Each structure stands twice: as C-alpha cells, then as structure tokens.
Amino acid sequence: MSECPVARRQNEAARHTPPRSGTSGGSIVVVFLASAMLLLWGLGTRPLYEPDEGRYGQAAHEMAESGDWVVPRIGGVPYVEKPPLVYWVSALGVTLVGHSEWGVRLPIALIALLGLALTYRLARELDRPRDEAAAAVAILATSGLYLGAARVIITDLLLCVSLLGAFLCVFRVHRGRAGAIGMWLCLALAWLAKGPVGPALFVTSIAIFWWRRSEGATWRALRPLVGPPLLAALVIPWHIAIEREVPGFLRHFYLTVTLSALYSEKIHHPSPPYMSIPFLAGGLAPWTLLVPTALVASWRSRGDAGSSGGQSGAAVDGRSTSMFLLAWIAVPAIIFTLSKAKLATYFLPIYPAMAILVARNLGAACPPARIVTWGFGGIAAAIALSPIALAFLPPVEGAAWLAAGAIVLAAGFAGAAILAARGQALRAPLAVLLAGALAAVPISGGLGAIDARASSRDIIHRNEALLREAPVVLSLRAPVGMVEFYLHRPVVHISTPHDFETARALAPEAGRFIEYSEVEEVLLANPGAVILLERSRRRLEKLPHFFPSTRFETVDVDEGFAIVRAVAPIAGP
C-alpha cells in the first residue's frame, strides 16, 4: 500500500530533524496550565445561573451552615431530587472558601481538572504516546459541554469523573495491575453522584469489553467478593439516614425519578430519540467533525491484535484498546437515546473516551488532516467575522470584550488548521486550548448581557432593600434558591415547582408553597408584599387577571426577570 502524503511528509521531516528532549513533558505542563486557566478564570465573578445553580448553591449553603450533611434543604424544605455528592462537595467549598459563587463552584472545577488528569493517565495506560495523551486532554478540556459543565454546579460532571476513574482502574486490572479497590470506590462515588444509573452503565460496558477481549486478567481480579460489600458500606448509610429524616425518599427516588424516567415522558426532560444527535454534536463541538472518522477507524481496528504503539510497559493490543473505548461509548449512547428522559449532559460520561479516540486518530500514520484543515479553517473564518455581525445588532454590553475574545479564538483555530496542513494535526488541539485560555479573559468580561438573562442576581441586588423589608416575597415561576442564596431570606412559591413536588408531599408542614387560590389571601394579609417572576409581557399583563383583588406596581424589569409590588387591595363593591 502506498504511503499517504501526510505520513510521507512527517517521515521526511523526521529524517531531517534532530531529536529533541523534554518536549512531551513540557507540552503536558502547558496543557494543564492552560486548562486550569480555561476552567477557573472568572469562576467567581459570574452570577449563579438558572435553573440548577440557584438550587444546588443554596442547598450547599444551608448544609454547610446547619451542619446537617444528610438532608439537602432550600429554605428549610427538604430538596430530595438528587443524591448528596454535589451538595457535599459544594458545601465543602462554602466551608473552606466562604459563601459565594466562587465557594460553591470551585470544587466542581477542581474535580473537572482531576478528570483531565485521569484522562491523561488512562491514555498512557492504553499505551498512547505522551503527545497523543496530551492532545486527548486538550480535546476534552475544550469540548463545549465538558467545559461548560466544569464551570457550573452540576451533578453530571461528578458522574462523568467518577466513571472515568472506574474505567481507568478496570483497565489497570485488565493489564494485571492494581486497581480493583479503586474501581469499587469510584463506583460508590458515581452512585452518590447520580444514583444507580452510573454503576449500571459501567457494569454493562465492562461486561461487553470483558467478553470480547482476547486476553488479560480473569474476572476474579475485579475482587467480586470484596468490592460489592465495600460499595454498599459507602452508599447505604446515607440512604438509611435520609429515609429516617424524609420517609418515602427511597421509593420516590428509585421508582419515580430513576426507573420511571426510562419509559415515561411525564417525569422530567422528555426528549425523542433523535435528540441524541444534536446533543452529542453540540456538546462535542468543536471536535464534532472528527468524531465519525475516529469511530470508524476504531471500529476497523477492533480486530487488530497488534500493539497500539505505546511506550509504557507491556504493549496493549489494538483490539483491546478499540473494544474498551467502543464499549464505553456505545452503552450510554444507546441507553440514553432510547430513554424517554434525556438531556445533553447525560452523555458527559462518554466524552473522555471520545477525546482519547479523536486524539488517537489524529496521531495515526495518516490522520484526517484535510478535515482539520478545512473544518477549523472554516470555524476560524466564521469566528473572525462574528465581530462584524455585532455591528449590525442592537448595542450589547461588553461587545468590545466579546469581539476581542472572538479574534483570539479565530487565531487559535487558524493556527490549528495550519498545523494540520503541515502534517502536525496532533498539535491542533493544543492550539485551540491555548487560544481558549487566552480568550477566557476578554470573554468573561463581556458576558454581562448573557448574565442578566440567565440569572436574577442583578435584579435581586438592585432591589435588595425592598426585598429585605417586604413582609413576604413570593415567587411566580422564578428560579428556586436565588433570593435565598443572595439575601438569606425565605421565599414562598406560588404553585409548586416540580423540584419540590416530592418535598411538599413528604414535608407538607414546611409552608413554603401556596396555590394560586391562596395568593390573594396572602397579599391582603401582607400589604407591600413583593412578587419576583420570570419576565414575560403576557405574564405581567395577566397578573391583575390572576389576582384581581390587588393593585400591582412594577418596580424593576430586566432581560429575564421582573419585580412587582402589591400596592393596595382593590376595594370591593
């Protein structure tokens, strides 16, 4: 077979280039420094975003303040829709750093950095070269969804990193190394992050891999007699404790939230099967174009028993590497595609495997250089033209900062395209990562308009005196936890947000929820009551229709939210 042009150029360059020492070690240091910059810059300056961060942040604050590490609460009401790990790590951040956006987010970002380190270690365990492992880290760090999840409070990121640790440990066991106990510890963390779905996905993927592999350690090396009791000892105590505090939690979480979500569209986040495609395509951007070729190359190499080309210890055959990564990717992708309930973040656990596959394909003898060159060249051109588009739109706060960030990003993608054209496709991810780290500075300074629409922090701070002095603050479809987090005062919700349906059923005496029919009675009993609501012209116009016995005054309105005050009751006939 004739040598492809890219490989020919690489080999020719290698013959005329003297060997260099220390390059790989230096590149991984640069990759992790740039990743830290990308994940941590401006982490505490952005407000908590809706809808999840207000709820998780306030629950973590109340947990740290009260010392009750068993039952998450918001405004004193049990919030029992998720296992405790996300509240534990964020509460730890509040305890160590203080009550702030930085405090509740920092542990999540650090765990995301740990995920990058585990990805590098796994790539090396798969016998991938150092530069290829560094490229995998850069790809994962710049994947849109992983980057976004690392900078907010979210349970799916914790599940992703926990399962990544378990996959690393099980592959070490496959190679005859230590790791079985670490695997069971990681599965316990996955269970406490998201429930049994994480361990179930892992076990199914590994069962397929273990069945299809050609050689390796026996199943006894997984410590099946020691591991499950260890997992149970770590997971069951919290379940017993919360069931005592909130009777009915176990039935609700395992039957309604977890099991019913697979086949019912009435639980939460219903999405048709085809939504998996845009979820994955958008979440993996800008590397989406390279995923199909990486999957095809890996599928074709699943029967290749030759060495995967690494440099660390005993060689790993290409068949094991391909089957391991493909089983890891396929099981969650299929299960969540068929599930009635799904979000883009549900697919996060497969991203580290995708990053390693893409890096492996970029490091191949004949990488997809044309796709990288033309694809990233097109992305660079589109980003470079975006500041021009801003000139034809209504004035946006921080537009100059956003334009500066766009120019830096465009330069990074252009550099990636040039590197690929010169036969150095494996360095393209580093170029994108460095540009992203530099662009994080101006972009974080230009997100004011987005923050105003995605968070109610600004309108709460502008009206802090009014909200503190009001006899009661009502919430009409406004985000849960925001007033509580920023002002430390309780809120009464009109109707029951879906997050608290279980809490209201299990703890009806909490008194934080009222029906529409009860609102006017509350307003009449509390002159000057304030209502925080999602901004909607229709909702503002219909407010007097909903509550005809009260006259309202609009106090403040911004991009996403509004505050109205009940001025006086309307006299009856």
Secondary structure, 3 states (H helix, E strand, C coil): CCCCHHHHHHHHHHHHCCCCCCHHHHHHHHHHHHHHHHHHCCCCCCCCCCCHHHHHHHHHHHHHHHCCCCCCEECCEECCCCCCHHHHHHHHHHHHHCCCHHHHHHHHHHHHHHHHHHHHHHHHHCCCCHHHHHHHHHHHHHCHHHHHHHCCCCHHHHHHHHHHHHHHHHHHHHCCCCCHHHHHHHHHHHHHHHCCHHHHHHHHHHHHHHHHCCCCCCHHHHCCCCHHHHHHHHHHHHHHHHHHHCCCHHHHHHHHHHHHHHHCCCCCCECCHHHHHHHHHHHHCCCHHHHHHHHHHHHHHHHCCCECCCCCCCCCEHHHHHHHHHHHHHHHHHHHHHCCECCHHHHHHHHHHHHHHHHHHHCCCCCCHHHHHHHHHHHHHHHHHHHHHHHCCCCCCCHHHHHHHHHHHHHHHHHHHHHHHCCCHHHHHHHHHHHHHHHHHHHHCCCHHHHHHHCCHHHHHHCHHHHHHCCCEEEECCCCCHHHHHHCCCCEEECCCHHHHHHHHHCHHHCCEECHHHHHHHHHHCCCCEEEEECCHHHHHHHHHHCCCEEEEEEEECCCEEEEEEEEECCCC
